[in-house]
């Protein structure tokens, strides 16, 4: 896992009902926090706290969008495709399979194919 988060931190986050609801809602499409609050029936402050933690753990990413009236808002999206939690030798292991942008995949493939 990238970053400085422990397995326990990720399991705690995944064990949080609100965080799971937000991730489920974001798995379908990117959404602003206000829409997440409505869809998940969670207070807006709770949504912001969970989004902050999810972004810190790189499970969610966000960027600024502008609507037709010129108002800016943050759009949040799920940053991974799947998570596998396994127990091996009495220890938990968490693997997060991240979404990768297609151009990044091609450049990494090209780099791997080049012979020095």
N, C-alpha and C positions, 0 to 999 in steps of 0.2 A: 504494500500500500504506500502511496506517495505521502509526503508530509510527515508530521510528527505525531500523528494520532495512533494511539494504541488500539489493539483489538477490542479491549474493554470499552474504549470511547465509542468505537463504531457500533458495537453491540448495544450499548446504552442508547445511542441515537436510533438505531433500527428498532429497538424495543419500545420506543416512545410512540404511542398511538397517533399523536398529532403529526409527528415527522413522517410516519408511514402514510397517513392520509394525504399529506402534501406531496410526497414522492409519487403516490399513485395518481394524483391529479395531474402532476407534471409529466408523467410517463406518456400521456396522450398528446399533449401540446404545451408549448410555453404559455405562461400566464402571469399577469401582474398580481401582486400581493392581495389587492382588494378582491379580485376575482377568486383567488384561492380561499380567502376567508368566506366568501359566499358559497362556493362549491363544497367546501369541506365543513361548513357550519362551525367555524372556529373564529374566535375574536381576532381582529387585525393585529393587536400587540403580540398575541401568541404566535400568529403566522410569522411576523417579523423575527421573533426570537428563534423560532425553529429554522427559518431560512438562513439566519446568520450562522447558526451551528452547522447546517447542511453545507453552506458555502465554505466555511472554515475547513470542513472535511472533504471538500472538493466533490461532493455528491450532487450539488446543484451549482449552476453558474447563472450569471445574470448580465444583462446589458441594457443600455438606455435606448428607448424607442421614442419617437415623436408621433403624436396623433395628428389628425387632419387640422386641428385648431392650433397646432404648434406647441401643445403641452407635452412635456417630457414625463416619462414614467419608466420604471424598471420592469423588465420582462425576465422572468425566471424560468429556467428549464433544467430538467433532469440531466445529469452529466454522466450517466452510466447506463449500460444495457442490462446488466444482471449482477447479482451478488451471490457468492457461494460461501456458506459457512460450514466448516467441517471440524470434526473432532478427531485429533490424531495424537496418540501417546499422551492422553490426558490434557491436551492443550487445544484451544480453539485456534483455527486459522480462518481468516476472512480474505477472500479474493474478490476484488471489484473489477469488473470488466467494463472499461470506459468506452464511451463513444469516441470515435476518432473521425476527424474530418477527412474526406476522401483525398484531397490533395496531399495531406500529411502522410497518408498511407502510401501513395505512389512515390513520394520523395524518399520515404524510408525504404521502400522496396528497391528503388533505384540505387540508393546508397549501399544497400546490402548486396546488390548484384555487381557493383563496380569492383574490379580487380586492381589491386595496387601493384 
